[in-house]
Amino acid sequence: SWEKVPHCVKIAGQQCNLSLVFPNLHAYNFIRLRSEEFPWMNQTHNCDPINDRGAIFSAPSISLLVENRSLWVTVLLPCAPSNSCGSEDEEDLEEDCECPLNIFKSLTATVTLFNKHNLSDMKTRSAPVANATPFRVQFGFLSPGETYCAQAYFTLEDVESSSPMSPQQCVQLPGNTGILIITTVFAVLLCLGIMLLLLWRHCSTSEDPLPSSLVIRLREKQ
């Protein structure tokens, strides 16, 4: 059934906000435009957000994985409107997101990785997103024990603006265990050496010296 859009009835302007009746893009929406003065101009238009040059898309989400001294960043793209996938069950499609945007549009994802405590340590990767595959980026040569954070956004062909930046995700890399073990062993050996030295000095100074008269007699006997 057709629904009138609040604040868009009998207006003289050329624009009107439809967000009150289209709260999300996961629907097959139609817009009917009626002219009060010229009935022959009445038209019904399909709302096609994917091919709209002024479309505004949701931010992607990311996940981080530390593997083999490298940090992998996976970019998860927003779902396309359910009508684009031709699925009959819209609820399942929205939950599983079997229809990401990169199936229909050429996307370029950009991932930025930076050291949380040293902002000069920053790396950026940009690349096209392959169809129907998650976008993964590998970052290597990172400092052990440091905390790194990542963010991502994407751009689409024939769309004027890019997506918002994804929420920031951070992870602390494991420290260099080899150096830690060597440092620990060296510290333990150093402590043991100091303890043995102090014990030897204490024992050598605690011995009772012989009386001088006894020392003279021992020498005379020799």
Residue pairs with C-beta under 8 A, 6 or more apart in sequence:
2 32
3 21
5 16
5 18
5 20
5 21
6 20
7 16
7 17
8 16
8 17
8 18
10 36
18 31
22 29
22 47
25 49
25 81
26 79
26 81
26 82
26 90
26 93
26 94
27 81
27 82
27 83
27 90
28 81
28 82
28 83
29 46
29 47
30 44
30 45
30 46
30 47
31 44
31 45
31 46
31 47
32 42
32 43
32 44
32 45
33 41
33 42
33 43
33 44
33 45
34 42
35 41
35 42
49 55
49 81
50 80
50 81
50 84
50 101
50 104
50 105
51 158
52 159
53 158
53 159
53 160
54 159
54 160
54 161
55 156
55 159
56 161
57 78
57 101
57 154
57 156
57 159
57 163
58 78
58 163
58 164
59 78
59 153
59 163
59 164
59 165
59 166
59 167
60 75
60 76
60 77
60 78
60 109
60 152
60 153
60 154
60 163
60 166
61 75
61 76
61 166
61 167
62 73
62 74
62 75
62 76
62 111
62 150
62 151
62 152
62 166
62 167
62 169
63 73
63 74
63 76
63 169
64 71
64 72
64 73
64 74
64 150
64 169
64 170
64 171
65 71
65 72
65 74
66 72
66 171
66 173
66 174
69 140
69 142
70 138
70 139
70 140
70 142
71 113
71 138
71 139
71 140
71 142
71 148
71 150
71 171
71 173
72 136
72 137
72 138
72 139
73 111
73 113
73 136
73 137
73 139
73 150
73 152
74 134
74 135
74 136
75 109
75 111
75 129
75 134
75 135
75 136
75 137
75 152
75 154
75 166
76 97
76 100
76 134
77 100
77 101
77 102
77 107
77 109
77 129
77 135
77 154
78 100
78 101
78 163
79 93
79 94
79 97
79 99
79 100
79 101
80 99
80 100
80 101
80 103
80 104
82 90
82 93
82 94
82 99
84 99
84 104
85 93
85 98
85 99
85 103
87 93
87 98
87 99
93 99
100 132
101 107
101 156
102 129
102 130
102 131
102 132
102 133
102 135
103 131
103 132
105 156
105 157
105 158
105 159
106 128
106 156
106 157
107 128
107 129
107 154
107 155
107 156
107 157
108 126
108 127
108 128
108 129
108 154
108 155
109 126
109 127
109 129
109 135
109 152
109 153
109 154
110 124
110 125
110 126
110 152
110 153
110 154
110 155
111 124
111 125
111 126
111 137
111 150
111 151
111 152
112 122
112 123
112 124
112 150
112 151
112 152
113 122
113 123
113 124
113 125
113 139
113 148
113 149
113 150
114 121
114 122
114 123
114 148
114 149
114 150
115 121
115 122
115 143
115 146
115 147
115 148
116 146
116 147
116 148
116 149
116 170
117 146
117 147
118 146
121 143
121 146
123 139
125 137
125 139
127 135
127 137
129 135
129 154
139 148
142 148
142 173
143 173
144 173
144 174
144 175
144 176
145 172
145 173
145 174
145 175
145 176
146 172
146 173
147 170
147 171
147 172
147 173
148 170
148 171
148 172
148 173
149 168
149 169
149 170
150 168
150 169
150 170
151 165
151 166
151 167
151 168
151 169
152 165
152 166
153 162
153 163
153 164
153 165
153 166
154 162
154 163
155 162
155 163
210 218
